[in-house]
Amino acid sequence: MRSTVQTVDYIVLVGYLCLMAGVGAYFMRYMRGGSDFLKGGNRIEWWVAGMASFMSGFSVWTFTGGAGFATSSTPSSGGGRG
C-alpha cells in the first residue's frame, strides 16, 4: 500500500501552523521576559504546576521508557522473560 500526501493534508498543516502562530502572537504581548514564559508570570497555582510537572514526566516515560520496556520484555523479541 502506497501512502501519498494529498492537497488537503497540506491545507490542514498550513492552517494549523497559522493558527498556532496567531495564538503565539496574541499571547506574546503578555510576556515581559523569560521568567514570565517559564513561570507563567507567577500566576499559576502550585497544584497546576505540580500536575504539569507530573504529567510531563509521565508522558516522557510513556513514549520512551515504556516503549523500550515493552519491546525488550516481549517473548517475540528474544529478550526479557518468556
Secondary structure as a PSIPRED ss2 file (coil, helix, strand):
# PSIPRED VFORMAT (PSIPRED V4.0)

   1 M C   1.000  0.000  0.000
   2 R C   1.000  0.000  0.000
   3 S C   1.000  0.000  0.000
   4 T C   1.000  0.000  0.000
   5 V C   1.000  0.000  0.000
   6 Q C   1.000  0.000  0.000
   7 T H   0.000  1.000  0.000
   8 V H   0.000  1.000  0.000
   9 D H   0.000  1.000  0.000
  10 Y H   0.000  1.000  0.000
  11 I H   0.000  1.000  0.000
  12 V H   0.000  1.000  0.000
  13 L H   0.000  1.000  0.000
  14 V H   0.000  1.000  0.000
  15 G H   0.000  1.000  0.000
  16 Y H   0.000  1.000  0.000
  17 L H   0.000  1.000  0.000
  18 C H   0.000  1.000  0.000
  19 L H   0.000  1.000  0.000
  20 M H   0.000  1.000  0.000
  21 A H   0.000  1.000  0.000
  22 G H   0.000  1.000  0.000
  23 V H   0.000  1.000  0.000
  24 G H   0.000  1.000  0.000
  25 A H   0.000  1.000  0.000
  26 Y H   0.000  1.000  0.000
  27 F H   0.000  1.000  0.000
  28 M H   0.000  1.000  0.000
  29 R C   1.000  0.000  0.000
  30 Y C   1.000  0.000  0.000
  31 M C   1.000  0.000  0.000
  32 R C   1.000  0.000  0.000
  33 G C   1.000  0.000  0.000
  34 G H   0.000  1.000  0.000
  35 S H   0.000  1.000  0.000
  36 D H   0.000  1.000  0.000
  37 F H   0.000  1.000  0.000
  38 L H   0.000  1.000  0.000
  39 K H   0.000  1.000  0.000
  40 G H   0.000  1.000  0.000
  41 G H   0.000  1.000  0.000
  42 N H   0.000  1.000  0.000
  43 R C   1.000  0.000  0.000
  44 I C   1.000  0.000  0.000
  45 E C   1.000  0.000  0.000
  46 W H   0.000  1.000  0.000
  47 W H   0.000  1.000  0.000
  48 V H   0.000  1.000  0.000
  49 A H   0.000  1.000  0.000
  50 G H   0.000  1.000  0.000
  51 M H   0.000  1.000  0.000
  52 A H   0.000  1.000  0.000
  53 S H   0.000  1.000  0.000
  54 F H   0.000  1.000  0.000
  55 M H   0.000  1.000  0.000
  56 S H   0.000  1.000  0.000
  57 G H   0.000  1.000  0.000
  58 F H   0.000  1.000  0.000
  59 S H   0.000  1.000  0.000
  60 V H   0.000  1.000  0.000
  61 W H   0.000  1.000  0.000
  62 T H   0.000  1.000  0.000
  63 F H   0.000  1.000  0.000
  64 T H   0.000  1.000  0.000
  65 G H   0.000  1.000  0.000
  66 G H   0.000  1.000  0.000
  67 A H   0.000  1.000  0.000
  68 G H   0.000  1.000  0.000
  69 F H   0.000  1.000  0.000
  70 A H   0.000  1.000  0.000
  71 T H   0.000  1.000  0.000
  72 S H   0.000  1.000  0.000
  73 S C   1.000  0.000  0.000
  74 T C   1.000  0.000  0.000
  75 P H   0.000  1.000  0.000
  76 S H   0.000  1.000  0.000
  77 S H   0.000  1.000  0.000
  78 G C   1.000  0.000  0.000
  79 G C   1.000  0.000  0.000
  80 G C   1.000  0.000  0.000
  81 R C   1.000  0.000  0.000
  82 G C   1.000  0.000  0.000
